[in-house]
Amino acid sequence: MPKMKTKSSTKGRFTLTATGKVRFNSAYRRHRLISKDKSAKERNQGTKIMCDADARRVKRFMMPNA
């Protein structure tokens, strides 16, 4: 049986916290920022913690060795 490999795309998109939660960058912050209101830009700043259901799926299928 071959080794389970981490999907290459997840290496740049997700990181794991010390407690095992999945951290990701917010979307909608790259371009067309003039048409977005200030609250939407602030809401999408920085990194977020993924919900448990999605995090379980990411860790199981994309990062099996994590």
C-alpha positions as CSV (number, residue, x, y, z in Angstrom):
1,M,0.0,0.0,0.0
2,P,1.5,3.4,-1.0
3,K,1.9,6.3,1.5
4,M,-0.9,8.8,1.9
5,K,0.3,12.1,0.5
6,T,-0.9,15.6,1.4
7,K,-2.6,17.4,-1.4
8,S,-0.3,20.1,-2.7
9,S,-3.0,22.8,-2.7
10,T,-3.7,22.4,1.0
11,K,-0.1,23.2,1.9
12,G,-0.6,26.8,0.9
13,R,-4.2,27.3,2.0
14,F,-4.5,25.8,5.4
15,T,-2.4,25.6,8.6
16,L,-3.1,23.7,11.8
17,T,-3.2,25.3,15.2
18,A,-1.6,23.8,18.2
19,T,-5.0,22.3,19.3
20,G,-5.6,20.8,15.8
21,K,-8.0,23.3,14.4
22,V,-7.7,24.4,10.8
23,R,-6.9,28.0,10.1
24,F,-7.5,29.6,6.6
25,N,-7.4,32.9,4.9
26,S,-10.6,34.8,4.1
27,A,-11.8,35.2,0.6
28,Y,-13.0,38.4,-1.2
29,R,-10.0,40.6,-0.3
30,R,-8.0,40.6,-3.5
31,H,-9.7,43.0,-6.0
32,R,-12.8,45.1,-6.6
33,L,-12.5,46.5,-3.1
34,I,-13.9,49.9,-4.0
35,S,-17.4,48.5,-4.5
36,K,-17.4,46.7,-1.2
37,D,-18.4,48.5,2.0
38,K,-16.0,49.0,4.9
39,S,-17.7,46.5,7.2
40,A,-17.4,43.7,4.5
41,K,-13.7,44.5,4.1
42,E,-13.1,44.4,7.8
43,R,-15.1,41.2,8.3
44,N,-12.9,39.4,5.7
45,Q,-9.6,40.6,7.1
46,G,-7.0,38.2,8.5
47,T,-7.4,34.5,9.1
48,K,-10.3,32.5,10.4
49,I,-10.8,29.2,12.2
50,M,-12.8,26.6,10.1
51,C,-15.9,25.0,11.5
52,D,-15.6,21.5,12.8
53,A,-17.5,19.8,10.0
54,D,-15.4,21.3,7.3
55,A,-12.2,20.9,9.2
56,R,-12.8,17.2,9.7
57,R,-13.2,16.8,5.9
58,V,-10.1,18.8,5.1
59,K,-7.9,16.9,7.6
60,R,-9.2,13.5,6.5
61,F,-9.0,13.9,2.7
62,M,-6.5,16.7,2.1
63,M,-4.0,16.3,5.0
64,P,-4.1,12.7,6.1
65,N,-0.7,12.9,7.9
66,A,-1.6,16.0,10.0
